């Protein structure tokens, strides 16, 4: 009568969500978000954070999971909740450390396969993201928009030339080149500017 | 400078994948052979990757913000028209509702006390001991130790430090300490309560290295007349009691419990019920006062379900239940020797 295997049912839902997220199904993403959001709020708010911070941390974690899910080699070796918890925990601990708060201890997530490697990658990619954000900020206009248009929004040089009103294609290319060199300097720092 | 620019443009197209096949091999050859070119290419690829990742992330962030706003949106209720027309009527309806709720509560409260006269929960009140103890303490001119108000039994269910006991024992507790010969006194917190089945899950918070649990939760329903035994703390010392399964339903034909013929006393609540193989088949909860030798124990399948529920909404790692029964082939004496280490006296302090 009480033989329902809860673990199996939970796993089934996780696999379902993962498969849908791979197909970039937004409804599944919403479901994932709604299901696990309270967990993040609990984690952050019970460790001297606010709900706003919880939201930030949780969104980071969802993005990490989403990006990982798109990679063909990704295999779910634990519950989605465990994965998200581990990411949230690590990111929150990092924030706390940045604030010189070392006295907080958050219970560890249940260990899963390659957890440490995953977490190192997560922290590294977050750092890269922040550095890129700061670099672009420091780059200023119009460089920032040119770079974003070309590399992120994938606009052609022709469109960019028109948009910014450069008289010739060569001018536009020159401008982009200069912007890129400056961004490199900002992003990589002074260490290996060629 | 122009040459550098050309290189960058070539690399841009290489990264974006708009080069022809011949050009791709050319670039890759240069990467392999020309060291300064390789450095340039590596840097460029890394930068564009990071730019793209940055873009993707920002895009996702906007998407999630929208999602968040969506699900935090308050439910919009439709405007009620002609509200005034129903004002008196709804006032009457509301007062009827209030009266009936109050009446129901009062009646059920009454029913509950009637039930209690027939069914006795087996927590032990420690008042008497408290008195004699404080008399002793006075002589010693030491700060009196606060004595627990109730005592019962609990048992380990996972080496992670989860302990099961009766809910009626720890309800409204200020603090809970558990103790036995092996581990001494340990502080525990209540992590989950199921008042309906009279089961609570405690977690030991004092750091301690626990040994693995020797028994497993029985998967199957016990058989009628099967021999069973329990360990409990009806007094400060552990007490063994044995008997058999007398009925497959509990008090008032409760299908979640067994009736067993094990002699128990107040304090036995929360004690483990094991069969001859050392499988855990239930937990002692109470006795029927009008009937001799009718003890009730909640079934292990229910315990299992409650344990699964207990971590559903918490941040704790799931409870890892013991997988192997290491006392299956031992005789009763050896089984009890092992079991003793996992059974605790639960001391409950309240104001």
Interface residues (C-beta under 8 A of the other chain):
Chain A: X1 X2 X3 X4 X6 X7 X26 X29 X30 X33 X34 X37 X39 X42 X43 X55 X59 X62 X63 X66 X67 X85 X107 X108 X109 X110 X125 X128 X129 X132 X133 X136 X147 X148 X150 X151 X152 X153 X154 X173 X174 X177 X180 X183 X184 X187 X188 X192 X194
Chain B: X4 X5 X8 X9 X12 X16 X36 X39 X40 X43 X47 X48 X50 X51 X52 X53 X54 X55 X56 X57 X60 X61 X63 X64 X65 X67 X68 X70 X71 X219 X255 X299 X301 X302 X304 X305 X308 X315 X316 X317 X318
